Amino acid sequence: MSQLKLTADSGGGTVSLNGPSSTTGNADLTFKLPVADGSANQLMKTDGSGNLGWATDQGGKLLQFKYNVKNNGTSLSTVTTPAEISSDFRTTITPTSASSLIIITATLFISKTDEQNVGFRLYKSSSTDMSSPSFVQTPSTINSSQDGNLNICAGDRINVAAVIKVVEVAGNTNARTYSPFWCQTGNPVNSRAYLNSYSGGGYYGTSTITVEEVDIS
């Protein structure tokens, strides 16, 4: 393997650049270095023709990933105001930057025994016990179609995986806890909805919640 070895300007030591064991198609490659040293934290890029330059990192780096599951089942009946599905879903994250995006995704395996609607929302609280929660929705600056309404599962006796996703700007670096809530929104409200089981019977699925912090700077 060919090697280019550079001696340090002062003191001892060397820096080496090694060629690959072979190039694609055994081609002869030439790279042209940038004309300047770039700015702090920039990355080297190529135009695909051997010309190298500097580019600013566009962000999108995953900083944190939190995950919780609920394996066993639970049910909902005659609840018309959003209530927490289960404390098992409570997921706490402390953002590392106020400018980060927080992406919350709940995947809920639901079955219904009647033709009532089941609504879902994601809530957050500054307390890990979810006291004084407020519902979370993607701001209009990210998605202008957000209207604050419930995410609805409608239909007669369905089994469905309901996915609720919300994106928000962290805003600060204070810890916050997220959890999904549900309620019945249509008649008959005395019927029952189930999580993770077929109408309270056989196993249906494992519901999850993920909370991610993403650097977009």
N, C-alpha and C positions, 0 to 999 in steps of 0.2 A: 504494500500500500504506500503510495507516494505521500509525502508529508512536507508541509512548509513550516519551518521552525523560526520563530522570531525571538531574539534575545532582549531581555528587559533593558530599558534605557539606563538604569542605574541599579546597582546591587546585583544579586544573582537571579537565576530563574529564566525560563523560556516559556513561550506560548506557542502551541502547535496547532495547525489546521490540517486535518486529514481528509483525503479524498475518499469517496465511497469505494467499496469493493468492485463495483461496476456501475455504469450509468444505464439508464433505460435505452435499450437498443444499441448499447456500446457507443452512444453518441459522444462527440466532443463538445463540452459545454464551456461557455465563457460568461462570466458575470461581471458587470460593470458597477463599481461602487458608487454611492451617492457623492454629490459634489460638496456636501456640508455634513456636519455631525448631528443634525436634527435637534429636537427639543427633548427635555426630560420626559421620560416614560413613553416616548414614541417607540413604535415597533418597525422592524425592517420588513419591507414588502417587495414583491417582484411584479413586473408587468407581464410576466409569462414569456418575455423575449430576452431575458438575461439582464435587464436593467433593474438595479436595486434602488430603493428609495426609502423614505421614512413616512410613516402614517400614524395618526393618532388612534389609540385603542378605542373602539366604538362601544365598549362596555358589554353588558349582557352576561357578566360573570355571576355564577351562583355562589352566594356567600354563606347561606345557611339553608338547611333542609330539615324540617321537622315532620314527624309522621306518627299517627295514632290509628289504631284499629279497634273495631268492636266486633267480637266474634259471636257473642250470644245475641239472642233476640230481645226485642221490646215491642210494645204496641201503643197505639194512640186511639183514644175514643172520647168523643164529645168535648174536644178541646178546640175552641174557635179562636183563641188568642195564641200567637206563637209561643211555644214552650220548648225548652231544651230537650233534645232527643235523649241524650245520655251524657253523664259527666265523663264517660270513657273517651269522648271525642275532644275534650278540652286540650288544646295545644297552645303552649306558651312560647313566644319568641321575643327576643330583645334585639331590635335592629342595630346594626353597627353604624348606620348612617341615616340621617333624616331624609336623604334624597333617594333612598333605595325604594324599589317596588316590592310590595308584599303580595304574593299570589297565594290565595287560599282556594283549595279544591276539595270538596266533599263528594264522595261517591257513595250513594245510599241505595241499598237493595230493598225495594219496597214491594209489598203485595197488599191488595185491597179486596175486601169482601163485598163491596157494594159500589154503587155509582156515585160516591162522594168524591170531591176533589181534596187532594192533600197538598198543602202549600209549604214551601221551604224558604228559609232565609239563613244567612250567616250572620252571627252576632259576635261582638268582641267586648271585652271588659279589661279594665286596668287591674283587676283582681283575678287571681287564679280560681276563685270560687264562682266566677261569672256573676258577681253582684253588680247591679245597676248596668246591665249590658245595653249596648246600642247596636242597631243593625248596620251592616256594612254593605255598601254597593260600590261598584266601579264608578269613579267620578266621570262627569261628562267630558272632561278634558281628555280622557282615555277612550271612553265609549259613549257617544252622545245619545244612544238609544236607552240608556238606563233610566228607569222611571220609578224605582223604589217599590214596585209591586212584588208580590210573592212569586216564586218559581212554582208552577202548578203541575202536578200529575193528575190528569183527568181521565175518566173512562170507567167502564164497568169491569170490576174484578180483574184487574191487570196485575202482572208482575213486571217490574221495570227497575232498571238501574238509573236512578236520578242523579245527575251530575250538576252540582252547584259550584260555580267558579266566580271568584271576585278578585279584582286587582285594585290595590290602593297604594298611594304614596305613603311611606312610613310617617313622614311629618315630624317625627322626633325619635329619640333613641330610648324611649320608655318601654318597658316590658308590657306586652298585651297578650291576652288569651282569647283564642277563637273557638267557636263551637257552633254546630248547625242546630237550628230550631225547626219545628214543624207544627202544623195545625190543620184542622179540617175547615174547608171553606165552602162546602156545598151540602145539599141534602142527600141522604139522611145523615145528620151529624151524630146519630147514635150508633152508627156502624163503626167498624174498627179497621185500622191500617196497621200493618206489621212491618218490622224491620228485620231483615236477615232470615226470614222464614216464610213459607207458603201458608198464609192465613193461619199462622200460629202453629203449623204442623212441621213438615220437613224442612231441612236446612236449605236456604236459598243462596246465600252469599255472605261475604265478609265486607262490611262497610268500612270505609277509610276516610281520613282527612289528612291532607298534606298542607304545610305552610312553608313557603319558600321566600327567601330574601334574595333579590337580584340587584346587582350593581348596574345602573344604566348611565353612569357618568361618562 
